[in-house]
Amino acid sequence: MHGGKCESFWKCANRLGLFLVLLFVVCFIWYFVRGAEADLYMRLLKLAFFGYKDMGFWSFVLGAIQSYVWGYIFAGLWCLACGCCMMKKETMGKE
């Protein structure tokens, strides 16, 4: 993904998963920083994450795990769409 070169699927998916976890953490904290429209915010989190109940510890853990898994799913869909991560290692450096 850097400079047009393709990296392994696992590296791409791991980075994307970690990015989504960090984004989830920011969204979780933002709920407490900016309390406006708390009901709407809670409904959106319940829509986005399976089993999300409240702004408690277990919901946070569940949301973080699901965010990481979504990173792998999105990376897999990206590889299916562009075929980049399916290239052989011999052809990766020849571009």
LUMFITI-780626 format. One record per residue: residue number from 1; z, x, y of N, C-alpha, C, O in turn. Coordinates in steps of 0.2 Angstrom, whole numbers, m for minus. Atoms other than C-alpha are relative to their C-alpha. Layout:
<sites>
+-----+-------+-------+-------+-------+-------+-------+-------+-------+-------+-------+-------+-------+
: pos :  n_zz :  n_xx :  n_yy : ca_zz : ca_xx : ca_yy :  c_zz :  c_xx :  c_yy :  o_zz :  o_xx :  o_yy :
+-----+-------+-------+-------+-------+-------+-------+-------+-------+-------+-------+-------+-------+
: NUM :     Z :     X :     Y :     Z :     X :     Y :     Z :     X :     Y :     Z :     X :     Y :
...
+-----+-------+-------+-------+-------+-------+-------+-------+-------+-------+-------+-------+-------+
</sites>
This chain:
<sites>
+-----+-------+-------+-------+-------+-------+-------+-------+-------+-------+-------+-------+-------+
: pos :  n_zz :  n_xx :  n_yy : ca_zz : ca_xx : ca_yy :  c_zz :  c_xx :  c_yy :  o_zz :  o_xx :  o_yy :
+-----+-------+-------+-------+-------+-------+-------+-------+-------+-------+-------+-------+-------+
:   1 :     0 :     4 :    m6 :     0 :     0 :     0 :     0 :     4 :     6 :    m1 :     2 :    12 :
:   2 :     0 :    m4 :    m6 :     1 :    15 :    12 :    m7 :     3 :     0 :    m9 :     6 :    m4 :
:   3 :     7 :    m4 :    m2 :   m15 :    21 :    20 :    m6 :    m3 :    m5 :   m10 :     1 :    m6 :
:   4 :     6 :     2 :     4 :   m26 :    10 :     9 :     1 :     2 :    m8 :    m3 :     0 :   m12 :
:   5 :     0 :    m2 :     7 :   m20 :    18 :    m7 :     5 :    m5 :    m4 :     9 :    m8 :    m1 :
:   6 :    m3 :     5 :     4 :   m13 :     7 :   m21 :     6 :     4 :    m4 :     5 :     9 :    m7 :
:   7 :    m6 :    m2 :     3 :     5 :    10 :   m28 :     1 :    m4 :    m6 :    m3 :    m9 :    m8 :
:   8 :    m1 :     4 :     6 :    12 :     4 :   m44 :     3 :    m7 :     1 :     6 :    m8 :     7 :
:   9 :    m2 :     7 :    m1 :    16 :   m14 :   m46 :     7 :     0 :     1 :    10 :    m4 :     5 :
:  10 :    m7 :     1 :     0 :    34 :   m11 :   m49 :     3 :     3 :     7 :     8 :     0 :    10 :
:  11 :    m2 :    m3 :    m6 :    36 :     0 :   m33 :    m1 :    m6 :     6 :     3 :    m7 :    10 :
:  12 :     2 :     5 :    m5 :    27 :   m14 :   m22 :     5 :    m6 :    m1 :     7 :    m8 :     4 :
:  13 :    m4 :     6 :     1 :    37 :   m28 :   m30 :     7 :     2 :     2 :    11 :    m3 :     5 :
:  14 :    m7 :    m2 :    m2 :    54 :   m19 :   m28 :     1 :     0 :     8 :     5 :    m2 :    10 :
:  15 :     0 :    m1 :    m7 :    50 :   m15 :   m10 :     0 :    m7 :     4 :     4 :    m9 :     8 :
:  16 :     0 :     7 :    m3 :    45 :   m33 :    m6 :     6 :    m4 :    m2 :     8 :    m8 :     2 :
:  17 :    m6 :     4 :     2 :    60 :   m40 :   m16 :     6 :     2 :     5 :    10 :    m2 :     7 :
:  18 :    m5 :    m2 :    m5 :    72 :   m29 :    m5 :    m1 :    m2 :     7 :     4 :    m4 :    10 :
:  19 :     2 :     2 :    m7 :    63 :   m34 :    11 :     2 :    m8 :     0 :     5 :   m10 :     5 :
:  20 :    m2 :     7 :     0 :    66 :   m53 :     6 :     7 :    m1 :     0 :    10 :    m5 :     3 :
:  21 :    m7 :     1 :     0 :    84 :   m50 :     2 :     3 :     2 :     7 :     7 :    m2 :     9 :
:  22 :    m3 :    m1 :    m7 :    87 :   m42 :    19 :    m2 :    m5 :     5 :     2 :    m7 :     9 :
:  23 :     1 :     6 :    m4 :    78 :   m56 :    27 :     4 :    m6 :    m1 :     6 :    m9 :     3 :
:  24 :    m5 :     5 :     1 :    89 :   m68 :    18 :     7 :     1 :     3 :    10 :    m3 :     5 :
:  25 :    m6 :    m2 :    m3 :   104 :   m59 :    24 :     0 :    m1 :     7 :     5 :    m4 :    10 :
:  26 :     0 :     1 :    m8 :    99 :   m60 :    42 :     0 :    m8 :     1 :     3 :   m10 :     5 :
:  27 :     0 :     8 :    m1 :    95 :   m79 :    40 :     7 :    m3 :    m2 :     9 :    m7 :     2 :
:  28 :    m7 :     2 :     2 :   112 :   m81 :    31 :     5 :     1 :     6 :     9 :    m3 :     8 :
:  29 :    m4 :    m2 :    m6 :   121 :   m72 :    46 :    m2 :    m4 :     6 :     3 :    m6 :    10 :
:  30 :     2 :     4 :    m6 :   111 :   m81 :    59 :     3 :    m7 :     0 :     3 :   m10 :     5 :
:  31 :    m3 :     7 :     0 :   118 :   m98 :    53 :     7 :     0 :     4 :     8 :    m4 :     7 :
:  32 :    m6 :     0 :    m3 :   135 :   m92 :    59 :     0 :     2 :     7 :     4 :     1 :    11 :
:  33 :     1 :    m3 :    m7 :   129 :   m83 :    75 :    m3 :    m6 :     4 :     0 :    m7 :    10 :
:  34 :     3 :     6 :    m4 :   119 :   m98 :    81 :     1 :    m6 :    m4 :    m3 :    m8 :    m8 :
:  35 :    m2 :     6 :     4 :   127 :  m114 :    75 :    m4 :    m6 :     2 :    m2 :   m11 :    m1 :
:  36 :     4 :     6 :    m2 :   114 :  m126 :    83 :    m4 :    m2 :    m6 :    m6 :     2 :   m10 :
:  37 :     4 :     3 :     5 :   106 :  m138 :    71 :     2 :     3 :    m7 :    m2 :     4 :   m11 :
:  38 :    m3 :    m2 :     6 :   117 :  m133 :    57 :    m2 :    m4 :    m6 :    m3 :    m1 :   m12 :
:  39 :     2 :     5 :     6 :   112 :  m148 :    46 :    m7 :     1 :    m2 :    m9 :     2 :    m8 :
:  40 :     7 :    m2 :     1 :    94 :  m144 :    48 :    m1 :     7 :    m4 :    m5 :     7 :    m9 :
:  41 :     0 :    m6 :     3 :    97 :  m126 :    43 :     2 :     0 :    m7 :    m1 :     3 :   m11 :
:  42 :    m3 :     1 :     7 :   107 :  m131 :    28 :    m5 :    m3 :    m5 :    m6 :    m1 :   m10 :
:  43 :     5 :     4 :     4 :    93 :  m143 :    22 :    m6 :     5 :    m2 :    m8 :     4 :    m7 :
:  44 :     6 :    m5 :     1 :    80 :  m129 :    24 :     2 :     5 :    m6 :    m2 :     7 :   m10 :
:  45 :    m3 :    m5 :     6 :    91 :  m117 :    13 :     0 :    m3 :    m6 :    m2 :     0 :   m11 :
:  46 :     0 :     3 :     7 :    93 :  m130 :     0 :    m7 :    m2 :    m3 :    m8 :    m2 :    m9 :
:  47 :     7 :     1 :     2 :    74 :  m133 :     0 :    m3 :     6 :    m3 :    m6 :     6 :    m8 :
:  48 :     3 :    m6 :     1 :    70 :  m115 :    m1 :     3 :     3 :    m7 :     0 :     7 :   m10 :
:  49 :    m4 :    m3 :     6 :    83 :  m110 :   m15 :     3 :    m5 :    m5 :     6 :    m9 :    m3 :
:  50 :    m3 :     4 :     5 :    87 :  m118 :   m31 :     7 :     1 :    m1 :    10 :     6 :    m1 :
:  51 :    m7 :     0 :     1 :   105 :  m123 :   m33 :     4 :     2 :     6 :    10 :     3 :     5 :
:  52 :    m4 :    m2 :    m6 :   110 :  m119 :   m15 :     4 :    m6 :     2 :     1 :   m11 :     3 :
:  53 :    m5 :     5 :    m1 :   125 :  m129 :   m11 :     3 :     0 :     7 :     3 :    m5 :    11 :
:  54 :    m3 :    m1 :    m7 :   134 :  m122 :     5 :    m1 :     7 :     2 :    m5 :    11 :    m1 :
:  55 :     0 :    m6 :    m3 :   137 :  m107 :    15 :     5 :     5 :    m3 :     8 :     9 :     1 :
:  56 :    m5 :    m3 :     4 :   149 :  m100 :     2 :    m3 :     7 :    m3 :    m9 :     8 :    m3 :
:  57 :     2 :    m7 :     4 :   149 :   m83 :    m8 :    m5 :    m1 :    m5 :   m10 :     2 :    m6 :
:  58 :     5 :     1 :     5 :   140 :   m90 :   m23 :    m7 :    m2 :     2 :   m11 :     0 :    m1 :
:  59 :     7 :     2 :    m3 :   126 :   m98 :   m13 :    m3 :     6 :     2 :    m9 :     7 :     2 :
:  60 :     3 :    m6 :    m2 :   124 :   m82 :    m5 :    m3 :     5 :    m5 :    m8 :     7 :    m5 :
:  61 :     2 :    m4 :     6 :   123 :   m72 :   m21 :    m6 :    m3 :    m3 :   m11 :     0 :    m5 :
:  62 :     6 :     3 :     3 :   111 :   m85 :   m28 :    m6 :     0 :     4 :   m12 :     2 :     1 :
:  63 :     6 :     0 :    m5 :   100 :   m85 :   m13 :    m3 :     7 :     0 :    m9 :     8 :     0 :
:  64 :     2 :    m7 :     0 :    99 :   m66 :   m13 :    m3 :     2 :    m7 :    m9 :     5 :    m6 :
:  65 :     3 :    m1 :     7 :    95 :   m65 :   m32 :    m7 :    m3 :     0 :   m12 :     0 :    m2 :
:  66 :     7 :     4 :     0 :    81 :   m78 :   m29 :    m5 :     3 :     5 :   m11 :     3 :     3 :
:  67 :     5 :    m3 :    m5 :    74 :   m69 :   m14 :    m3 :     6 :    m3 :    m9 :     8 :    m3 :
:  68 :     2 :    m6 :     4 :    73 :   m53 :   m25 :    m6 :    m2 :    m5 :   m11 :     2 :    m5 :
:  69 :     5 :     2 :     5 :    64 :   m62 :   m39 :    m6 :    m3 :     4 :   m12 :    m1 :     1 :
:  70 :     6 :     2 :    m4 :    52 :   m70 :   m26 :    m4 :     5 :     2 :   m10 :     5 :     2 :
:  71 :     4 :    m6 :    m2 :    47 :   m53 :   m21 :    m5 :     2 :    m6 :   m10 :     4 :    m5 :
:  72 :     4 :    m2 :     6 :    41 :   m49 :   m39 :    m6 :    m5 :    m1 :   m11 :    m4 :    m3 :
:  73 :     5 :     5 :     1 :    32 :   m66 :   m40 :    m5 :     1 :     6 :   m11 :     0 :     4 :
:  74 :     5 :    m1 :    m5 :    23 :   m63 :   m23 :    m4 :     6 :    m1 :   m10 :     6 :     0 :
:  75 :     4 :    m6 :     2 :    18 :   m46 :   m28 :    m4 :    m1 :    m6 :   m10 :     2 :    m6 :
:  76 :     5 :     2 :     5 :    11 :   m52 :   m44 :    m6 :    m4 :     2 :   m11 :    m3 :     0 :
:  77 :     6 :     4 :    m3 :     1 :   m65 :   m35 :    m5 :     4 :     4 :   m11 :     3 :     4 :
:  78 :     4 :    m4 :    m4 :    m5 :   m52 :   m23 :    m5 :     4 :    m4 :   m11 :     5 :    m3 :
:  79 :     4 :    m4 :     4 :   m11 :   m41 :   m37 :    m5 :    m4 :    m4 :   m11 :    m2 :    m5 :
:  80 :     5 :     4 :     3 :   m19 :   m55 :   m46 :    m6 :    m2 :     5 :   m12 :    m2 :     3 :
:  81 :     5 :     2 :    m4 :   m28 :   m60 :   m30 :    m5 :     6 :     2 :   m11 :     5 :     3 :
:  82 :     4 :    m6 :    m2 :   m34 :   m42 :   m25 :    m2 :     5 :    m5 :    m7 :     8 :    m4 :
:  83 :     1 :    m4 :     5 :   m33 :   m33 :   m41 :     2 :     7 :     1 :     0 :    12 :    m3 :
:  84 :    m1 :    m6 :    m2 :   m27 :   m18 :   m32 :     5 :     4 :    m5 :     4 :    10 :    m7 :
:  85 :    m5 :    m3 :     4 :   m12 :   m14 :   m43 :    m2 :     0 :    m7 :     2 :     3 :   m11 :
:  86 :     2 :     0 :     7 :   m22 :   m16 :   m59 :    m5 :     6 :    m1 :    m7 :     7 :    m7 :
:  87 :     4 :    m6 :     1 :   m32 :     0 :   m56 :     3 :     5 :    m4 :     9 :     6 :    m4 :
:  88 :    m3 :    m6 :     4 :   m30 :    15 :   m67 :     2 :     5 :     5 :    m1 :     6 :    10 :
:  89 :    m2 :    m6 :    m5 :   m21 :    30 :   m60 :    m5 :     5 :     1 :    m5 :     8 :     6 :
:  90 :     5 :    m5 :    m1 :   m36 :    41 :   m62 :    m5 :    m2 :     6 :    m7 :     2 :    10 :
:  91 :     4 :     3 :    m5 :   m46 :    30 :   m50 :     4 :    m1 :     7 :     1 :    m2 :    12 :
:  92 :    m4 :     2 :    m6 :   m32 :    28 :   m37 :    m1 :     6 :     5 :    m1 :     4 :    11 :
:  93 :     0 :    m5 :    m5 :   m33 :    45 :   m29 :    m7 :     2 :     2 :    m8 :     7 :     6 :
:  94 :     7 :    m2 :    m2 :   m52 :    46 :   m28 :    m3 :    m4 :     6 :    m9 :    m2 :     7 :
:  95 :     3 :     4 :    m5 :   m55 :    34 :   m14 :     0 :     4 :     7 :    m2 :     2 :    12 :
+-----+-------+-------+-------+-------+-------+-------+-------+-------+-------+-------+-------+-------+
</sites>
